[in-house]
Amino acid sequence: MQTGQILAELRKTRRLSQLDLALRAEVSSRHLSFIETGRSQASAPMLKRLALELELSCRDTNRLLLSAGYAPAFSNTDLDSDAMAPVRQALEIMLVNHNPFPAVVLDAHWNVLMANQAQQQMMGLMMQERGPFPQTNNVVELVFHPQGYRPFLVNWEEVAGFLLRRLHRDHQARPDPELAGLLERLAELADVEALLHQEPPGDRSEPMLALEIDLAGQRLRSFSTLASFGTALDVVMEELRIEHYFPADDATRRWFRQQIQ
């Protein structure tokens, strides 16, 4: 895809007209039109300015620059590299300090990169009951898989529908081949159309969606938070998310404190 096509696609997903973006970037709408149609070659500073006004991610900014033959603006560093050692240490601190409650580190495609002891022990208890999990690190795929989390989730349909809508929003905001592949795999595991259009429960009395898990004869109710790095200047670091699970009631809190060592 050419630079102008990528720029137009990114602009449209943010529901901005050419005039809107031109005013924000302080360029003429005619010049912006020429860039999008390929009649003009944008400079690297111009593309960076447009990326800034579009509030693009590090990944999309790099994609835009690379399409025009320019060097990427942001690094793309492997989490296991020496340069990312401080990041790994920060993640480990957050994971360890959240015990005895589960916590995981996710990438942009919901793959689990790291997990704390509580999460690992909980999965171990699940496998003792139902056997080994499927060979995937993708948390959404595990939720949908009949040999993953699905048999343990009492409110599976509600959780699955919530996750599906989140994935669709992410994919619409930034079309991604990996997310598209994940959605295709989920469609093989469940009726995704029915889940997407299910009616939300009308008797909700809580301000959040709690995961209700039936494990070892105990009903566990948890909700989660997603955290990210606020000053990331690297593609991988910007896309990392730390999901912490918190007990939604006293019985769940007591169970984790007693069972997770």
N, C-alpha and C positions, 0 to 999 in steps of 0.2 A: 504494500500500500504506500502511495506517495505521501510526502509530508503534508501537502494541502488537504488530502483526503483524511489523514489522521487528525489534523487540526480541526477540520469541520466536524468530524465524528465526535471528538472530545467536547467541542463547543455545544453541539446539539444535545449530547447527553446531560449537559448542565442547563439546558433550556435557555440558552442565550442566543440572541440574534447577532448577526455580524455587527450591527450598529452598537449593540450593548457592549460587545467585547472591544470594539474599536474605541469607544468612549472610555472604557476602563483602562485600556492600554495606551491611550492618548496617541492613537494613529488614525489615519483616515480610513473610513469604511471601504473606500475604493482600493487602497493598498492591501487591506486585509482580504478583500475579495480576490485580488490578483494572487495573493499567497495561496489561498485555498484552491483556486482553479489551476495553479501551477504556472501562471503567467509571470510571476515574480518569485525570485529566490530570496527567502528570508535569511537574514544574518543570524548567527548564534545568539547575540544579545537580544535580538527581536524575539526569537523563539522562547528564550528564557523569560522575557517580559510577558509574553502571552501565556506561558505556562504558569507564571506567578499569578496573573489575573484570573486564570481558570482554576486556580488552587489545585493544580495537578499534584499527584503523588510523585515521589522520587522515581518510581518505575516508569510512569507515563511521561514524565519530563525527559528522562533518558531516551525513551522510545521515540519521542518527537525529534530530539536532537540527532539521534543516530540515523533516522530516516532521511535527514538532510545532509548526512555525511560529516556531522560534527562530533566531537568527543562528548561522552556523557558527562553530565554535571555532577552526578552522584555515584559513589562507589557501590559495588554489589559484592559484599564480603561474606564469605562462608562463616556460619556461626561457630564452626570448630577451629577457625583460624586464630593465630596468636593475637591479631589486631582486635578480635572480638572477646578476648579474655575478660576485660572489665564488664562487658555486657553479660557474659555467662555467669560471672560471679554475682552480679546483681540479680539475675534470674534465680540462681540457686538460693540466694538469701530469701527472696520472696517465696519460693516454693517450700523451703525448710521451715520458715517461720509460720507458714500456714498450717502445718501439721498440728493436730490430728485430722484436719479436714482436707479434702482433695483439692489439688491445684495442678494445672497443666500449662505448658507453653505451646501456643499454636502458631503456625505460619498463616499466610494469606488465604490458603486453601483448606484450612481446618485440619491440617495434619499435625499430630502431636509430636513435638520435638523433644520435650522434656516433661517429666511428671514427678511429683513428690511421692514420698513413701506412702502416704495415706491413699493416694490414687492407685498406686501399684498394689497395695494390700487389698483394696476393695475389688480390683479386677481379679486378684488371686482368689478371693472368696467366690466371685461369680463363676470363675472357671471350675472351682471345686463342685459347684452345684450343677453346671450345665456343660462342662467340657471346654476344650480350647476355643479361643476366639478365632475368627477369620483372619487371614494374613493381610491386614491393612492397619495403618496408623491414623486413618482419617476418622475423626470423632463422629462426623455426621453419618458416614457410611456404617459405622458401628451402631449408631442409634437405629438405623433402618434394617440392619442385617438380622435375620432370625436366629443367628448364632452369636450375635453380639449383645448390645445392651437391650435390644427390643423386648425379649421375654421378661426382663426385670422392670421395665417401665410400665407402671400401672396406667398412667395417662399418656401412653405412647402416641396416640393420634394427635393429641393437642400439641405435644412437644415436636413431633415430626412436622406438623403443619407450620408451626412457628419457625422452625429451622428452614423449611423449604421457602417460605416467603422471604426470609432473610437472604438466602442464597440467590433467589431471583432478583431481589433489589440490588445486591452486589453485582450480579452479572449484567443487569441493565445499566447500572451506573458506569461499569467498566467491563465491556465484553472481554472474556478471558477463556482461552481454550481449555485450561485445566478445570475451571469451574463448570464449563459446558460439559466436559467429560464426566465430572462428578454428578451433575444433574442427570445425565444419561444413565449412569450406573444406578442411581436412586430409582429411576423409572423402572428398572428391571426388578427392583425389590419391593415396590409398593405402587398403589394407584395414586400417583402424584397429583393428578388433576382433582381427584376427590379431596385430597388433603389440602390443596391450595384454596379450595372454595368452600371448605367446611365452615359452618357457623360457629363463632366463638361462644363459649358458655355464657349464659345470661345471669347466672347466680354467683359470679365471682365476688368474693369479699376481701381478697388480698390484692395488694398493689403490684404484685409480680407473678410470673408463671413459675410455680414450684415444680421441680422434678420429683415425681413420686416413684421411689424404687422399692420393690419388694425383694429383700435380701436376707437370708438366714433367719427367716421367720419374723423379720422386723420391717415395718413400713417406714422408710426413710424419706424425708421431705427436705429438699435443698433448693436454693436459688443461687445464681451465679453473677459475678461481675466480670467485666472485661477491661483490662488495663493495657496501656501501651506506653512507649517511650515518647516523651513530649518534645525532645530536642534532636530527634534522629536526622542524620544527614547521610544515610546509607539505605539502600533499597531493602535489604534484609532486615535491618534493625527497625525501620519504619513499619514493616509489615508484621513484626512480632506482636502477639497478643498473649497476655497472661490471664487465664481464666481461673478465678477463685470460687470455690463452692462453699456456701455458708448454710448451716442448719436453719430450717424454717420453723422448727419447733424444739421444745426442750427434750423430747424423747429422742429425736435425731441427734441432738448435741451430746446427750449422755451416751448414746450408742457408739458414736465415733470415739469419744474419750475413753470408753471401756475396751473397745475392740481393736483400735488402731494403736499399735505400739511403736 
